[in-house]
Each structure stands twice: as structure tokens, then as C-alpha cells.
Amino acid sequence: MDVNVRPDIDAAAAKLNSAFGSKREIQRLPEVLWEGETVEMLATGVYGKGNGLVAMTSQRLIFLKHGIMSQQVEDFPYSRISSVQWSGGMLMGTLIVFASNNKAEIKQVPKDQGKILADALRARLAGSVPGAPAPAVAPAAPAPAGGDIASRLATLDQLRAAGAITDEEYRDRRTKILDSL
């Protein structure tokens, strides 16, 4: 799908099987993004009273419905999301987001998009849940072998690619790993 909005949005929109009913939302998405926020993944679905767009960004999960007469934006910062559930049917499914004592059900999400989105959200939450051990941090004991450093850097690259850590966390952890040489 060719939308020419912004490179990050265009890349995410290109992965949609169908953007039917959500082209207006894709065009309007930059208006609701925060400064420096990038779009990582998109999906379509029904939330509340209408069909719209689910956007997984670098900072939060957003549901956007942009109608002719009104606009609905619901956002879920990752720090407030406690868990995510995916329930898939034959073609469509429901993404359930539990955040700050709320339960948001986004229905009619295409099965393939929903499963990928739910998995990516879980990976993101696993890296940011307070009290959970943060993967790929420098161990208490210094790493003696160079191969260990390489594997730690590779793991760190995978975490960043999966969106489990931010670019800032990536740089900090990479510096710590390299400083341990």
C-alpha cells in the first residue's frame, strides 16, 4: 500500500494486507503522534463505536478512528499496560489490552496482523515490566571471554530489533558491555 505519509508510517502500512476503511486514519496518524515518536506496526480493527487503526509506536499503543464528523483517539502508554491477550478466530480476532484497571477490546483485527501485534506487544512489555529482570544487562561478574561479549551484543541487537528496548537503553547497555572489556 503506497500512502506517502512518513517513512515509518509508510513502512508499517506496506505490511498491512488490507487497509480497507483505514486510509483516512493512516493519513491523519502524524497529527496524534508525539515528537520523536515512530510507528513500528499497524493493524486495523473495531474499538468502541467504529472501525479504525491500531498503531504500535515507540512509546505507546494507539487506536485512531477518524470519521467525517469526529475523531477518536485512545492511547495506552506501555508503562500502563499490564497484559495483552489475543483470541483468534478463522479470519479475525480480538486483541485485549489490560491497562490501568481498564480492559480495551479491539475486535475484528485480521488474524495475521493481530497475532504479530500481540506478540510484539508482549515482547515490548517483557522488557519494560517493573521488577522483571531486564535481559542483556551487564552481569555482576566481568565477562572474561570475547565470545561472551559478542553474544551479549548480538542479544542486545535482537532486543532492539524486536522493540523490547529503546534506542537509548540500547546505547547505554552497549556502552556498558563494551566498557567491560
C-alpha positions in Angstrom: 0.0 0.0 0.0 1.5 3.4 -1.0 0.5 6.2 1.2 3.5 8.6 1.3 2.8 9.9 4.8 6.1 9.4 6.6 8.8 6.7 6.1 8.0 4.9 9.3 4.2 5.0 8.7 4.7 4.0 5.1 6.8 1.0 6.0 4.2 -0.1 8.6 1.3 0.4 6.2 3.1 -1.6 3.5 2.9 -4.6 5.8 -0.9 -4.4 6.1 -2.7 -7.0 4.0 -5.7 -4.6 3.6 -6.1 -1.0 4.7 -9.7 -1.1 3.8 -11.5 1.6 5.8 -8.4 2.9 7.5 -6.7 5.1 4.8 -8.0 8.3 6.4 -6.6 7.2 9.8 -3.2 6.4 8.2 -3.1 9.9 6.6 -4.1 11.5 10.0 -1.7 9.4 12.2 1.1 12.0 12.3 -1.3 14.5 13.9 -1.6 12.3 17.0 2.0 11.2 17.4 4.3 12.8 19.9 7.5 14.5 18.9 10.1 11.8 18.2 7.6 9.0 18.3 7.9 6.5 15.5 5.4 3.9 14.2 6.5 0.3 14.3 3.4 -1.7 13.4 -0.1 -1.1 12.2 -3.3 -3.2 12.2 -7.0 -2.5 11.6 -9.8 -3.2 14.0 -13.0 -2.1 15.7 -12.9 -0.4 19.1 -15.8 1.2 20.7 -18.1 2.6 18.0 -16.1 2.3 14.9 -13.6 0.8 12.6 -10.1 2.3 12.9 -6.4 1.9 13.1 -4.2 0.3 15.8 -0.7 1.7 15.8 2.2 0.3 17.9 4.7 3.1 18.3 8.0 3.5 20.0 6.2 4.9 23.1 2.6 3.6 23.2 -0.3 1.7 21.6 -2.8 4.0 19.8 -6.3 3.4 18.5 -7.3 6.1 16.0 -10.7 6.4 14.3 -11.1 9.5 12.1 -14.6 9.9 10.9 -16.1 12.7 8.9 -17.7 14.4 11.9 -15.5 13.2 14.8 -12.2 11.8 15.8 -11.5 9.2 18.5 -8.0 8.7 19.9 -7.3 6.2 22.6 -3.8 5.7 23.7 -2.1 3.1 26.0 1.4 4.1 27.2 3.4 0.9 27.6 4.1 1.7 31.3 0.4 1.4 32.0 -0.3 -1.8 30.0 -0.3 -4.8 32.4 -1.0 -7.5 29.9 -2.2 -8.4 26.4 -4.4 -11.2 25.2 -5.0 -12.4 21.6 -8.0 -14.5 20.7 -8.0 -15.5 17.1 -10.9 -16.9 15.0 -10.8 -18.2 11.5 -10.1 -14.9 9.8 -10.4 -12.3 12.5 -9.6 -12.0 16.2 -9.8 -9.8 19.3 -6.8 -8.0 20.9 -7.5 -7.3 24.5 -5.3 -4.8 26.3 -5.4 -4.5 30.1 -4.1 -1.1 31.2 -4.6 0.9 34.4 -7.6 -1.2 35.6 -9.2 -0.8 32.1 -9.9 -3.6 29.6 -9.9 -2.5 25.9 -11.2 -4.9 23.4 -10.2 -4.2 19.8 -12.3 -6.6 17.7 -12.3 -7.6 14.0 -8.5 -7.5 13.8 -7.2 -9.6 10.8 -5.8 -12.8 12.3 -2.2 -12.5 11.0 -1.9 -8.8 11.9 -3.4 -9.3 15.4 -1.1 -12.3 16.3 2.0 -10.4 15.2 0.9 -7.3 17.1 0.1 -9.2 20.3 3.5 -11.0 20.2 5.3 -7.7 19.6 3.4 -6.0 22.5 4.3 -8.9 24.8 8.0 -8.7 23.8 7.9 -4.9 24.5 6.2 -5.4 27.9 8.6 -8.1 28.9 11.5 -5.7 28.5 9.7 -2.9 30.5 7.8 -4.6 33.3 8.9 -3.1 36.6 10.5 -5.8 38.8 11.2 -8.1 35.9 14.8 -8.9 35.1 16.0 -6.8 32.2 17.5 -9.0 29.6 21.1 -8.4 28.3 22.2 -6.2 31.1 25.9 -6.4 32.2 26.3 -9.2 34.6 27.7 -8.7 38.2 30.9 -10.6 37.3 33.0 -9.2 34.5 32.9 -11.3 31.3 36.3 -12.9 30.6 35.8 -14.2 27.1 35.5 -12.1 23.9 32.9 -14.6 22.5 30.7 -13.8 25.5 30.8 -10.1 24.6 29.8 -10.9 21.0 26.9 -13.0 22.1 25.7 -10.3 24.5 26.0 -7.6 21.8 24.0 -9.9 19.4 21.3 -10.4 22.1 21.2 -6.7 22.6 20.7 -6.1 18.8 17.9 -8.6 18.8 16.1 -6.9 21.7 16.3 -3.6 20.0 15.1 -5.0 16.7 12.1 -6.6 18.5 11.3 -3.3 20.1 11.9 -4.7 23.6 14.3 -1.9 24.5 14.5 1.7 23.4 17.4 3.1 21.4 18.6 5.0 24.5 18.6 1.7 26.5 20.4 0.0 23.7 23.2 2.7 23.6 23.5 2.6 27.5 23.7 -1.2 27.6 26.0 -1.4 24.6 28.4 1.1 26.3 28.4 -1.0 29.5 29.1 -4.2 27.6 32.0 -2.6 25.7 33.4 -0.9 28.8 33.6 -4.3 30.5 36.3 -5.4 28.0 
